[in-house]
Amino acid sequence: MNNLTILSESFEKIKEYLKNNEDSNIPIVKFKTPSELKEIINFKVDKIGVSEHEFLDLIDNYLEYSVKTGNKQFMNQLYSGFNFPAFIGEIFTVLANTSMYTYEVAPVATTIETEMIRLMNSYSGYSNGDGIFVTGGSNANLIAMFSARNKAVPESRFEGYDCNLKLTAFVNEQAHYSFETAANVLGIGAKHVIKVKSDENGKMIPTELEKEIKASLNRKEKPFFVAATCATTLLGAYDPIDKMSRICKKYNLWLHADGSFGGSLILSDKHRYLMNGIEKTDSFAWNPHKLMNIPLICSVLLVKKRGTLQHNITDINTDYIFHDIDKIEDLGKKSIQCGRRVDAVKLWFAWKYFGLEGYQKRMDNLINMAKYAEQKVQKHENLKMVATRQSFAVCFRYVPNFKTDLNAFNLALREAMRKNGKSIVNYGYIGKTLTIRLVTVNGALSTQDMDVFFENLLTTADKLECKMYS
Ligand SMILES: Cc1ncc(COP(=O)(O)O)c(C=O)c1O
């Protein structure tokens, strides 16, 4: 096999792929069932390696049947779009393959990660802060809870956690499921994550938080951790951090901000007020792989107090790797991983390329696009908002002209859209009401893209209505 031929052919395929990303006539997905896919692609690894030609075919197959998440009509998940400078950063990260544990093997990447943490802390207001790149928002939440557990029960690091202590954590009833997973992993137990009531807009009600903390104390439990969500997964609601921080101070509890979805809004002078009080939190999960459009994974846990992360690590028998010869702190001493991917470089390339101002504008544009989508819903007689828009999520549904089960109709509508592949959007439930959730997360979206989305949705709904009515 000639690697140079493969490389230049691959380059052509990348160019073609990127051109298609811009084309709204090319479907975002060529939907195949799992068995159909197995018919098309030989997934088995054979004894003898493939030829150059077959290798190139594998690339074609992979790209052809993968979901085109770079297309602006991909509005299904909390990541979307194509970020050119970050893509370049990713390619060169892989080319200069290394691990983030020591300065010795990653001098430039270590300095870049350190600078990214410093920059991000300048927004969070952690003047003596620290942080580490982790493998996703769920894991950032896990490390935050882990840090809080080690502060509340320091002996658990070596002795193990005594579950008779009954540590309790408090989150918005609409918080992400990763908090239960974290409690499970840490031996605290998922049932000790207490769900606090939210208001009609999905924000945690502070008086309810205090009520739950008091009830937990009355049950002789040990409250230790509270999470404020900065944009809940479905509604995009921002919990009132400032008010929550007063309660946490009163009861001496760790306050974490889960900004896995909406944390990047902190970059916007205009909308940062939604995160007022962030500097009073103890930790903050910020996911550049969502609103900043950095290719997955790019996720950071920031902590207010330097030394917190090192305190989590059980650094026994590490002298084979940390030689302490370069007079710089090796980042591996702050991570629960040993080998760790370089995720800071793609973020650095993108931030350098767009500049601080460029990213601020991208955030403001996302909110403007969500507002525009909300107005489109409000203006159309068959579209109805299901909840008031809080930030980047627009929750609505289609109401046909004839009487029907609206949950079933909207589920069918969403499925029809997914299968025809022109615009892809997700759905969820608010109580028992199924809602279509449109999210504006791709910084490059324009009003024309939003118009295309609604045109596709309305055409599909119309066809479905005709089919059901006739
Ligand atoms: C509010 C919130 N927290 C945490 C997560 C988990 O982040 P990740 O997918 O990076 O693990 C998500 C993901 O959608 C989220 O919306």
Ligand as a Chemical Component Dictionary entry (heavy atoms), coordinates in Angstrom:
data_LIG
# 
_chem_comp.id                   LIG 
_chem_comp.type                 NON-POLYMER 
_chem_comp.pdbx_formal_charge   0 
_chem_comp.three_letter_code    LIG 
# 
loop_
_chem_comp_atom.comp_id 
_chem_comp_atom.atom_id 
_chem_comp_atom.alt_atom_id 
_chem_comp_atom.type_symbol 
_chem_comp_atom.charge 
_chem_comp_atom.model_Cartn_x 
_chem_comp_atom.model_Cartn_y 
_chem_comp_atom.model_Cartn_z 
_chem_comp_atom.pdbx_ordinal 
LIG C1 C1 C 0 -26.356 19.895 31.462 1  
LIG C2 C2 C 0 -25.442 18.804 30.993 2  
LIG N1 N1 N 0 -24.525 18.294 31.829 3  
LIG C3 C3 C 0 -23.675 17.321 31.461 4  
LIG C4 C4 C 0 -23.717 16.800 30.188 5  
LIG C5 C5 C 0 -22.775 15.704 29.803 6  
LIG O1 O1 O 0 -21.764 16.230 28.980 7  
LIG P1 P1 P 0 -20.908 15.228 28.056 8  
LIG O2 O2 O 0 -21.839 14.806 26.957 9  
LIG O3 O3 O 0 -19.782 16.070 27.552 10 
LIG O4 O4 O 0 -20.480 14.103 28.925 11 
LIG C6 C6 C 0 -24.667 17.271 29.280 12 
LIG C7 C7 C 0 -24.764 16.705 27.927 13 
LIG O5 O5 O 0 -25.602 16.993 27.147 14 
LIG C8 C8 C 0 -25.555 18.312 29.684 15 
LIG O6 O6 O 0 -26.483 18.802 28.859 16 
# 
loop_
_chem_comp_bond.comp_id 
_chem_comp_bond.atom_id_1 
_chem_comp_bond.atom_id_2 
_chem_comp_bond.value_order 
_chem_comp_bond.pdbx_ordinal 
LIG C1 C2 SING 1  
LIG C2 N1 SING 2  
LIG C2 C8 DOUB 3  
LIG N1 C3 DOUB 4  
LIG C3 C4 SING 5  
LIG C4 C5 SING 6  
LIG C4 C6 DOUB 7  
LIG C5 O1 SING 8  
LIG O1 P1 SING 9  
LIG P1 O2 DOUB 10 
LIG P1 O3 SING 11 
LIG P1 O4 SING 12 
LIG C6 C7 SING 13 
LIG C6 C8 SING 14 
LIG C7 O5 DOUB 15 
LIG C8 O6 SING 16 
# 
